[in-house]
């Protein structure tokens, strides 16, 4: 079969930029250094022209023949993938073997002794087999170093130098054609190029000196979430952004233990699997195969899958923390949005990790869009199309077998007594923007037909929501919170304006429970959290029709003012935006130092009309020179004492 027909079998009708830009130099026999972002199709860029050259020329067929091509790659997974790509391109025209650690030597040694045309291996195992004289490189015509910068990161530079020294004689004659593929160009890669590549080496750069940039096909999202709620929120994000059966998701954890804990969490669906260095190599290959085939929808992994793996239909990448290295973020997010496909990368972060998030934005030249956790309605909206299609696909001969069981379930539901204590009250936004209360009774067979209720329960099970569903804060993912938006008629200069506006209709008992108050960008409104059990009281006390100030349940997080988005106190639920004592270090910090050298706040402030949002006993003016106990928190800050106004 012709190579072009084999490419069509793989769904390839046109070459990507890295492939056609490097094709002519490589097929003409030139050495090349190719810099391209991850996910741009680099494997085919070197495999296609080399295979064409090998098949068009004469190649030995004898038993025990030495390889013509050596490909070095940093990880076992990447080696397996490159082998798979070569096999789909060559079929039985060439003999290909992958050599790497973590598996028995026997099969690899037998394949090499039988005779091979292409060897793909990790530097460590190649060195091992060279020392055992099982692998002989005297017949090598082509050498490819894939993910060269990654090999440097993993400490393989000495092994690579040793292999290349053995390949290139001192006289420089009969040097094999050498190709270097990398996403960045560190000093060692440049040194390898100068030492081993010819003087007329072809330099092909597709990143235009912007090697730290991510794929342009990826949407970058950031989701604030406390660690305790991370697993359940990740499960909802996967259900929302990967609703289709063909969708794939890769979740990156920092440690193997974190990956194991997440995979075993009750919120995660059954179609997920861990994938890290603690898994035996033969099982890792089986996991990858099942992930590609769609047997597993979610792969929970560590950095072992960050680079090189090319898996189709990965629509979502989740990173449980912002990675320490910006390049790690680039390569992790590069598992999606590959080639011409679009993808989404979601990073979970805590207050302490905001700085790392900003560093990634600056160095990778991207901008994260801050989002809140998906609501139940978001999950349902994402699933409805796929679920409906899957229901319609069930043949009549199959679903008809369930009629007796379905009837018995419906009869059971009809006979169930009403449990009024299970009634739930929630705040619902009407079409005109006003808020009303809507009662939902999940057990009342008179208000919901039994057959419909059976279907609702089935959908709940499919969505992984078989327990009590709690709303989550859109600001920090904390459960049991509802996020509201307060729009003002005019821009506000301080957060007290929110309390002033709400106090016109809302009781003080509710205001005391207000959490995470933040400015909307432009300061013409606020967002805040209220415990969900107070929804009914808040909504019943507020009337949008009688006020220029509008209060609505927030469904999607608007763009917030950066200062408040980065305010740590938003995470601790402090209603007035105060720190725990002056100094701000959770109440244990020191206040600013005066010009005269003493610790303290060098000013007095009397009560003004802008203090109206404070209760009378909490209105204060600081005086310098004393120790004070802050009324907004537990901490003690040196530098001021609180003087309460009468």
Secondary structure as UniProt FT lines:
FT   HELIX           3..9
FT   TURN            10..11
FT   HELIX           17..27
FT   TURN            28..29
FT   STRAND          32..35
FT   TURN            38..39
FT   HELIX           42..56
FT   TURN            63..64
FT   STRAND          69..72
FT   HELIX           76..90
FT   TURN            91..92
FT   STRAND          96..99
FT   HELIX           105..114
FT   STRAND          118..121
FT   HELIX           123..131
FT   TURN            132..133
FT   TURN            138..139
FT   STRAND          142..145
FT   HELIX           148..153
FT   TURN            154..155
FT   HELIX           157..167
FT   TURN            170..171
FT   TURN            173..174
FT   STRAND          177..182
FT   HELIX           187..196
FT   TURN            199..200
FT   STRAND          202..205
FT   TURN            208..209
FT   TURN            211..212
FT   TURN            216..217
FT   STRAND          218..224
FT   HELIX           227..229
FT   HELIX           230..241
FT   TURN            245..246
FT   STRAND          248..252
FT   HELIX           256..263
FT   TURN            266..267
FT   STRAND          272..275
FT   TURN            277..278
FT   HELIX           281..293
FT   STRAND          298..301
FT   HELIX           303..305
FT   TURN            312..313
FT   STRAND          314..319
FT   HELIX           326..333
FT   TURN            334..335
FT   TURN            339..340
FT   STRAND          343..349
FT   HELIX           351..353
FT   HELIX           354..364
FT   STRAND          369..371
FT   HELIX           376..393
FT   HELIX           396..399
FT   HELIX           400..402
FT   HELIX           403..415
FT   HELIX           420..422
FT   STRAND          424..429
FT   TURN            431..432
FT   STRAND          435..440
FT   TURN            445..447
FT   HELIX           450..462
FT   TURN            463..464
FT   TURN            474..476
FT   STRAND          481..487
FT   HELIX           496..503
FT   TURN            504..505
FT   HELIX           508..511
FT   TURN            512..513
FT   STRAND          515..520
FT   TURN            521..522
FT   STRAND          525..531
FT   HELIX           532..534
FT   HELIX           535..541
FT   HELIX           544..546
FT   STRAND          550..553
FT   HELIX           562..565
FT   HELIX           569..572
FT   TURN            575..576
FT   TURN            582..583
FT   TURN            586..587
FT   TURN            595..596
FT   HELIX           609..611
FT   TURN            612..613
FT   HELIX           616..618
FT   STRAND          620..629
FT   TURN            631..632
FT   STRAND          636..644
//
